[in-house]
Structures are given as structure tokens and as C-alpha cells.
């Protein structure tokens, strides 16, 4: 079993994963309410919360499943907020020593990459490798508060980043847009909710598309355009047109994501067998619907992460530590002196 810890931002999470049986348990403590008061995540406050939350979560994991079968501890070692990552790594190192098992560092983004395959594993754990062979090469889109990127996984499970955002991430664009509109934090779900009653063609916002063959994303122009629009409108008009503004703004974000993903599929020349969608913005109803339709048209399997694995979670970190060859081999944190790493 792999015991995984995640604390890169504002969720403290612990998971236990068994290759033969899948996720044996997940324990998470969210700080969203704490940071909502400040309109965004405050790093030092987040670190203090992680310090408070890890021990009770680990106690529950130990009581409900137990650590007797743990052969490895996995921990998110970046990217993320430095004081938060440091606490997770320190806790993992202590656990590695206490349980006499090695500790592996997992890149948070590799967690998002593999979260799209967790449902495939859950369906048939022992048949996972064979099924994965049918789903590779894979094209994936990660859309979170901090990242927006397109990547591929080849037949050897090797990751290659195709494109990223040049400025804001998609979730960041939604969060900042929501702030400008006077909605709360995090803004993505609030814009999603408000846009249900609005017309997506009411306002024209830029798509930040760039050259036809360019896969890179850009969302900062969109945010600026919303700010100018709001400044021209005045408060009463903004309040009246809020659903239309939200629907149009959200459509601009989703259009850009769908268009670039479609372009990457085209550029792949029919090689991809599956399309993944992960990260917090993957919860967006319209984005899911449109990418599912696109995948169907291209005859590739659509693999969206489950809602519980779109945001930060330790389940995806445990799974990546097992499924990703680079996590298994290259990113060991050699923190247990004298302990052999071979065969783990
Ligand atoms: O993966 P995640 O937790 O981000 C990082 O830690 O980087 O995702 C959080 C992001 C936030 O920007 C939030 O506004 C967005 O995901 N989000 C959504 C929805 N639910 C969460 N964006 C659009 N529609 C949603 N339903």
C-alpha cells in the first residue's frame, strides 16, 4: 500500500492506495472557509492549518485502515506554496522513518495527470495495465487555479507538456473575474452557478486565441476586458446583467480551452486514444459537456477526473506514485539513510 500526503495549497489530505484493490481510504480537511474571508489563500495561515490538520487525519487513517501494509510514503513536493509543501514533506519524512519505508516525492501536476485514470483503475484494478495500453497515447488538459496545460502520455507512460498558459491559469481567470464582479471566493463555481440564468452571447469577450497553430493559452486579456466593461457599466447595471456577464465570461474561458484542446487533437493526427480532463475547473459543467462531445466526435475515450479528485487530494498523489514511471524511479526523496530503495 502507498500512504500519500498532500498539502500544496489549502487542502490537507491523506490517502491509502493499494494497486490490487484501489483506494482504501481518503481523508481530507479543506480550508476554503478560512481563506474565503481573505478573498484568496494566505500561505502562512494555510501552513498553520496543515500543521493542525495532519495529525487528526493520520489518526483517522490509522484507525480506519491501518498502516501495517504500507510499503511506501508518497508526498507532494511541488509545485505549491513553500511553507505548506515543507510541512507535508516533513510529515512524510517522519512517517517514512516511523514505518521504516522509503518516501517518494510526487509532482502535484503528475497527480492531476493520473487522476483522470483513477476511475479506470477503480473499475478493474488487476486489469488496469492492459486497459491503459488501450488508452495510450493520451492527450490531457489540466485546468486548475494555478495551472492550465495540455500534455501527452505516450505508450511508455512518459509525460510531455505540449502547452501551458502564458499568464493566468483558467481557474485564476475565473477567480479574478468573480472578484471583479463582487462574487466570493473561489469564483469558478460561483460564476458557473450565476451563468445558468444568463445568456452566453450577451457580451463579447476576447478569447486570447493567438495564431491558429499555437497551442498556448492566455487569459489575462480576458480579465482586463471584463474590468473595462464593468468600469463602463456602473454598479446597478452590473448587478442587473450579472448572469449574462458570468455566462459570457465563462464561455470565453471554456471556448479557449475547448478550441486549443481540439487543435491539439487535430495536430495529433488521430494518434490519441483518450482525452483526459482534470484540475478544479474540470468541475465546470459546460467544459465537461463540450469536451465529452468533442471526444465522441474524434472517437477517443473521454476520461474526466471524478469530482472528488479534481481539486487537491491525496488519492491522485498515491496513484501517481504507483502508476507514473518517473515518480517511481526518479523522484525519491532519500530521507531514510541506509534504506534500500530497490524493489519498492
Ligand atoms: O485544482 P484546484 O483546487 O486548484 C489549485 O489548487 O490550483 O482548483 C481550484 C480552481 C479554482 O480556480 C476554482 O474557481 C475552480 O477550480 N473551479 C471551477 C469550478 N469548480 C472549481 N471553475 C469553474 N467551474 C466550476 N464548477
Boltz pocket constraint, residues with backbone or C-beta under 6 A from the ligand:
constraints:
  - pocket:
      binder: B
      contacts: [[A, 9], [A, 143], [A, 144], [A, 145], [A, 146], [A, 147], [A, 170], [A, 171], [A, 172], [A, 174], [A, 175], [A, 186], [A, 187], [A, 188], [A, 189], [A, 192], [A, 279], [A, 280], [A, 281], [A, 282], [A, 283], [A, 284], [A, 285], [A, 310], [A, 311], [A, 312]]
      max_distance: 6.0
